[in-house]
Amino acid sequence: MLKIHSIKVTVVNVETEDVLSYYINPKMHIRDVKRELRRKGILTKGMCMFYNDIELLDKQQVKEIGIKDGSELELRPKE
């Protein structure tokens, strides 16, 4: 059985300057990550998630994007 290592990332809301250390499963889809961040109150309606200045799509899996331990995800308003 394979063990899945959670990835520790920093999530930054650029509007409010809120910062959250967050663990994600590499097999998660971005839509699931967003759902959890909405529940925590750091992601609000009308915001998008970015990694390396690229907007992340709901259907993408974390492992497909190349997010690694220590990465930073930014939450910004839709442009």
N, CA and C atoms as an extended XYZ file, in Angstrom:
237
Properties=species:S:1:pos:R:3:atomname:S:1:resname:S:1:resid:I:1 pbc="F F F"
N         0.843       -1.181        0.000 N   MET     1
C         0.000        0.000        0.000 CA  MET     1
C         0.890        1.248        0.000 C   MET     1
N         0.551        2.182       -0.856 N   LEU     2
C         1.318        3.424       -0.942 CA  LEU     2
C         0.839        4.421        0.094 C   LEU     2
N         1.773        5.076        0.717 N   LYS     3
C         1.425        6.145        1.653 CA  LYS     3
C         1.499        7.462        0.909 C   LYS     3
N         0.519        8.310        1.152 N   ILE     4
C         0.493        9.615        0.506 CA  ILE     4
C         0.979       10.647        1.505 C   ILE     4
N         1.983       11.392        1.106 N   HIS     5
C         2.559       12.435        1.941 CA  HIS     5
C         1.817       13.739        1.689 C   HIS     5
N         1.270       14.327        2.730 N   SER     6
C         0.616       15.633        2.591 CA  SER     6
C         1.655       16.696        2.285 C   SER     6
N         1.220       17.707        1.559 N   ILE     7
C         2.087       18.812        1.175 CA  ILE     7
C         1.728       20.021        2.027 C   ILE     7
N         2.732       20.604        2.685 N   LYS     8
C         2.492       21.811        3.479 CA  LYS     8
C         2.729       23.031        2.596 C   LYS     8
N         1.687       23.859        2.475 N   VAL     9
C         1.784       25.077        1.670 CA  VAL     9
C         1.398       26.273        2.528 C   VAL     9
N         1.735       27.441        2.036 N   THR    10
C         1.290       28.686        2.648 CA  THR    10
C         0.268       29.297        1.710 C   THR    10
N        -0.901       29.619        2.252 N   VAL    11
C        -1.960       30.241        1.464 CA  VAL    11
C        -2.040       31.702        1.886 C   VAL    11
N        -1.951       32.608        0.903 N   VAL    12
C        -1.954       34.044        1.178 CA  VAL    12
C        -3.129       34.692        0.454 C   VAL    12
N        -3.979       35.378        1.215 N   ASN    13
C        -5.036       36.191        0.625 CA  ASN    13
C        -4.432       37.576        0.434 C   ASN    13
N        -4.171       37.963       -0.816 N   VAL    14
C        -3.464       39.216       -1.071 CA  VAL    14
C        -4.307       40.444       -0.730 C   VAL    14
N        -5.634       40.293       -0.706 N   GLU    15
C        -6.512       41.414       -0.372 CA  GLU    15
C        -6.489       41.724        1.119 C   GLU    15
N        -6.635       40.683        1.931 N   THR    16
C        -6.733       40.870        3.379 CA  THR    16
C        -5.399       40.669        4.091 C   THR    16
N        -4.415       40.135        3.365 N   GLU    17
C        -3.100       39.790        3.905 CA  GLU    17
C        -3.164       38.672        4.943 C   GLU    17
N        -4.264       37.897        4.932 N   ASP    18
C        -4.357       36.721        5.791 CA  ASP    18
C        -3.412       35.653        5.255 C   ASP    18
N        -2.745       34.948        6.173 N   VAL    19
C        -1.809       33.890        5.799 CA  VAL    19
C        -2.180       32.641        6.586 C   VAL    19
N        -2.175       31.504        5.896 N   LEU    20
C        -2.557       30.251        6.518 CA  LEU    20
C        -1.577       29.162        6.101 C   LEU    20
N        -1.036       28.434        7.080 N   SER    21
C        -0.265       27.225        6.770 CA  SER    21
C        -1.289       26.119        6.603 C   SER    21
N        -1.164       25.356        5.530 N   TYR    22
C        -2.230       24.432        5.163 CA  TYR    22
C        -1.632       23.163        4.572 C   TYR    22
N        -2.177       22.017        4.935 N   TYR    23
C        -1.730       20.735        4.397 CA  TYR    23
C        -2.734       20.246        3.366 C   TYR    23
N        -2.225       19.847        2.190 N   ILE    24
C        -3.105       19.337        1.151 CA  ILE    24
C        -2.623       17.976        0.661 C   ILE    24
N        -3.565       17.176        0.231 N   ASN    25
C        -3.291       15.868       -0.334 CA  ASN    25
C        -2.967       16.066       -1.815 C   ASN    25
N        -1.881       15.514       -2.322 N   PRO    26
C        -1.517       15.697       -3.728 CA  PRO    26
C        -2.580       15.199       -4.710 C   PRO    26
N        -3.443       14.303       -4.257 N   LYS    27
C        -4.487       13.770       -5.139 CA  LYS    27
C        -5.742       14.641       -5.172 C   LYS    27
N        -5.793       15.665       -4.333 N   MET    28
C        -6.964       16.545       -4.300 CA  MET    28
C        -7.062       17.354       -5.582 C   MET    28
N        -8.293       17.680       -5.947 N   HIS    29
C        -8.534       18.616       -7.042 CA  HIS    29
C        -8.579       20.025       -6.453 C   HIS    29
N        -8.257       21.004       -7.270 N   ILE    30
C        -8.254       22.397       -6.815 CA  ILE    30
C        -9.633       22.802       -6.306 C   ILE    30
N       -10.707       22.308       -6.921 N   ARG    31
C       -12.061       22.650       -6.451 CA  ARG    31
C       -12.258       22.230       -4.990 C   ARG    31
N       -11.654       21.093       -4.591 N   ASP    32
C       -11.774       20.621       -3.211 CA  ASP    32
C       -10.951       21.485       -2.256 C   ASP    32
N        -9.777       21.903       -2.710 N   VAL    33
C        -8.943       22.804       -1.901 CA  VAL    33
C        -9.696       24.117       -1.681 C   VAL    33
N       -10.280       24.658       -2.753 N   LYS    34
C       -11.039       25.913       -2.651 CA  LYS    34
C       -12.213       25.770       -1.687 C   LYS    34
N       -12.913       24.642       -1.770 N   ARG    35
C       -14.061       24.402       -0.887 CA  ARG    35
C       -13.627       24.457        0.580 C   ARG    35
N       -12.510       23.815        0.905 N   GLU    36
C       -12.018       23.825        2.285 CA  GLU    36
C       -11.588       25.227        2.721 C   GLU    36
N       -10.958       25.972        1.816 N   LEU    37
C       -10.520       27.330        2.158 CA  LEU    37
C       -11.717       28.268        2.337 C   LEU    37
N       -12.808       28.023        1.602 N   ARG    38
C       -14.035       28.815        1.812 CA  ARG    38
C       -14.596       28.544        3.206 C   ARG    38
N       -14.589       27.271        3.597 N   ARG    39
C       -15.084       26.912        4.939 CA  ARG    39
C       -14.251       27.569        6.034 C   ARG    39
N       -12.968       27.717        5.792 N   LYS    40
C       -12.083       28.356        6.777 CA  LYS    40
C       -12.188       29.876        6.735 C   LYS    40
N       -12.852       30.417        5.706 N   GLY    41
C       -13.074       31.858        5.624 CA  GLY    41
C       -11.951       32.651        4.985 C   GLY    41
N       -10.945       31.988        4.439 N   ILE    42
C        -9.834       32.725        3.823 CA  ILE    42
C       -10.086       32.982        2.334 C   ILE    42
N       -10.914       32.154        1.701 N   LEU    43
C       -11.260       32.330        0.287 CA  LEU    43
C       -12.698       32.824        0.203 C   LEU    43
N       -12.884       33.952       -0.441 N   THR    44
C       -14.227       34.521       -0.566 CA  THR    44
C       -14.686       34.470       -2.019 C   THR    44
N       -15.970       34.697       -2.204 N   LYS    45
C       -16.567       34.670       -3.541 CA  LYS    45
C       -15.869       35.687       -4.444 C   LYS    45
N       -15.655       35.293       -5.687 N   GLY    46
C       -15.029       36.189       -6.645 CA  GLY    46
C       -13.512       36.167       -6.625 C   GLY    46
N       -12.936       35.225       -5.864 N   MET    47
C       -11.475       35.128       -5.804 CA  MET    47
C       -11.003       33.894       -6.559 C   MET    47
N        -9.787       33.978       -7.071 N   CYS    48
C        -9.146       32.864       -7.778 CA  CYS    48
C        -7.884       32.458       -7.028 C   CYS    48
N        -7.439       31.244       -7.288 N   MET    49
C        -6.221       30.731       -6.666 CA  MET    49
C        -5.110       30.679       -7.713 C   MET    49
N        -3.916       31.137       -7.317 N   PHE    50
C        -2.774       31.189       -8.227 CA  PHE    50
C        -1.571       30.482       -7.615 C   PHE    50
N        -0.776       29.862       -8.493 N   TYR    51
C         0.500       29.268       -8.109 CA  TYR    51
C         1.505       29.686       -9.174 C   TYR    51
N         2.592       30.297       -8.752 N   ASN    52
C         3.597       30.827       -9.693 CA  ASN    52
C         2.962       31.746      -10.728 C   ASN    52
N         2.032       32.570      -10.279 N   ASP    53
C         1.351       33.568      -11.118 CA  ASP    53
C         0.436       32.965      -12.185 C   ASP    53
N         0.108       31.690      -12.067 N   ILE    54
C        -0.791       31.025      -13.008 CA  ILE    54
C        -2.069       30.652      -12.262 C   ILE    54
N        -3.216       31.031      -12.851 N   GLU    55
C        -4.495       30.708      -12.219 CA  GLU    55
C        -4.726       29.203      -12.271 C   GLU    55
N        -5.143       28.637      -11.133 N   LEU    56
C        -5.393       27.206      -11.040 CA  LEU    56
C        -6.849       26.917      -11.382 C   LEU    56
N        -7.059       25.860      -12.148 N   LEU    57
C        -8.394       25.468      -12.575 CA  LEU    57
C        -8.962       24.412      -11.642 C   LEU    57
N       -10.268       24.463      -11.427 N   ASP    58
C       -10.934       23.544      -10.508 CA  ASP    58
C       -10.666       22.075      -10.822 C   ASP    58
N       -10.576       21.731      -12.094 N   LYS    59
C       -10.439       20.324      -12.484 CA  LYS    59
C        -9.016       19.777      -12.327 C   LYS    59
N        -8.043       20.647      -12.062 N   GLN    60
C        -6.649       20.205      -11.924 CA  GLN    60
C        -6.429       19.503      -10.586 C   GLN    60
N        -5.542       18.513      -10.603 N   GLN    61
C        -5.110       17.873       -9.367 CA  GLN    61
C        -3.839       18.559       -8.889 C   GLN    61
N        -3.677       18.616       -7.575 N   VAL    62
C        -2.506       19.260       -6.978 CA  VAL    62
C        -1.217       18.673       -7.549 C   VAL    62
N        -1.136       17.348       -7.657 N   LYS    63
C         0.098       16.707       -8.141 CA  LYS    63
C         0.404       17.057       -9.595 C   LYS    63
N        -0.604       17.379      -10.405 N   GLU    64
C        -0.384       17.739      -11.816 CA  GLU    64
C         0.273       19.108      -11.956 C   GLU    64
N         0.046       19.955      -10.979 N   ILE    65
C         0.510       21.340      -11.043 CA  ILE    65
C         1.970       21.464      -10.623 C   ILE    65
N         2.434       20.524       -9.814 N   GLY    66
C         3.817       20.574       -9.351 CA  GLY    66
C         3.986       21.296       -8.022 C   GLY    66
N         2.895       21.450       -7.283 N   ILE    67
C         2.964       22.087       -5.968 CA  ILE    67
C         3.741       21.166       -5.033 C   ILE    67
N         4.702       21.736       -4.316 N   LYS    68
C         5.563       20.963       -3.416 CA  LYS    68
C         5.541       21.567       -2.014 C   LYS    68
N         6.117       20.836       -1.052 N   ASP    69
C         6.244       21.365        0.311 CA  ASP    69
C         6.876       22.745        0.271 C   ASP    69
N         6.287       23.673        1.016 N   GLY    70
C         6.836       25.018        1.102 CA  GLY    70
C         6.332       25.968        0.029 C   GLY    70
N         5.520       25.471       -0.899 N   SER    71
C         4.991       26.335       -1.959 CA  SER    71
C         4.019       27.354       -1.383 C   SER    71
N         3.829       28.442       -2.128 N   GLU    72
C         2.881       29.482       -1.726 CA  GLU    72
C         1.770       29.577       -2.763 C   GLU    72
N         0.543       29.528       -2.277 N   LEU    73
C        -0.632       29.717       -3.123 CA  LEU    73
C        -1.208       31.087       -2.807 C   LEU    73
N        -1.545       31.841       -3.833 N   GLU    74
C        -2.120       33.174       -3.633 CA  GLU    74
C        -3.593       33.163       -3.988 C   GLU    74
N        -4.367       33.861       -3.175 N   LEU    75
C        -5.783       34.070       -3.438 CA  LEU    75
C        -5.946       35.523       -3.828 C   LEU    75
N        -6.476       35.755       -5.029 N   ARG    76
C        -6.637       37.121       -5.539 CA  ARG    76
C        -8.017       37.274       -6.164 C   ARG    76
N        -8.495       38.525       -6.247 N   PRO    77
C        -9.776       38.762       -6.924 CA  PRO    77
C        -9.667       38.416       -8.405 C   PRO    77
N       -10.805       37.987       -8.975 N   LYS    78
C       -10.842       37.731      -10.419 CA  LYS    78
C       -10.582       39.024      -11.154 C   LYS    78
N        -9.835       38.937      -12.230 N   GLU    79
C        -9.509       40.142      -13.001 CA  GLU    79
C       -10.427       40.281      -14.183 C   GLU    79
